[in-house]
Amino acid sequence: MAIAKQGDKVRINYTGTLEDGTIFDTTVKDAGCCDDDDCGCGCDDDGCEDDGCGCGDHGPLELTIGNEDFFPQIEEALVGMAPGEKKKVLIPAEDAFGEYDEDEVFAISREQLTGDIVPEVGMELELTGDDDEPVDVVVVEVNDTAIVVDANHPLAGEDITYEIELLEIL
């Protein structure tokens, strides 16, 4: 039986979970992600809306081991696996989406908002940083003169676990 090695193109299924078991990313259609909205995909009676959590992207992922197409820990875990084999891989926060950084929570004047934006807690905005690069933020507080935003990745500070299954070596 063939086993996966560096440079192989493979097809995998995966399910990513947080420490409390919440699914935040999956390629497995019946993983339960959208059945009970565990991952915040915005699911309703019409089904999933893919908002980047992976729940709208059902179906196996193809990647080349070593090309850094996915987390390096996942690609490393695939080496030596045979089709049909499953593994769980824990990725600590610092290697996943980074540690939560309080410095990434900051206030901006309401006067800096353009257009007819009426900020609300939970609203996602794209700001322009000092280097003219876009910065995605979430509004966490609103008052009369300013809004407080959080530029941390939504999964910052979270240890994550992926259950992977090697489906085939292509």
HELIX and SHEET records of a PDB file:
HELIX    1   1 PRO A   72  LEU A   78  1                                   7    
HELIX    2   2 ALA A   93  ASP A   95  5                                   3    
HELIX    3   3 GLU A  102  GLU A  104  5                                   3    
HELIX    4   4 ARG A  110  GLN A  112  5                                   3    
SHEET    1   A 3 ILE A  23  THR A  26  0                                        
SHEET    2   A 3 LYS A   9  LEU A  18 -1                                        
SHEET    3   A 3 LEU A  61  THR A  64 -1                                        
SHEET    1   B 4 ILE A  23  THR A  26  0                                        
SHEET    2   B 4 LYS A   9  LEU A  18 -1                                        
SHEET    3   B 4 ILE A 160  ILE A 169 -1                                        
SHEET    4   B 4 LYS A  86  ILE A  91 -1                                        
SHEET    1   C 4 VAL A 105  SER A 109  0                                        
SHEET    2   C 4 ALA A 146  ASP A 150 -1                                        
SHEET    3   C 4 PRO A 134  VAL A 142 -1                                        
SHEET    4   C 4 GLU A 124  THR A 128 -1                                        
END                                                                             
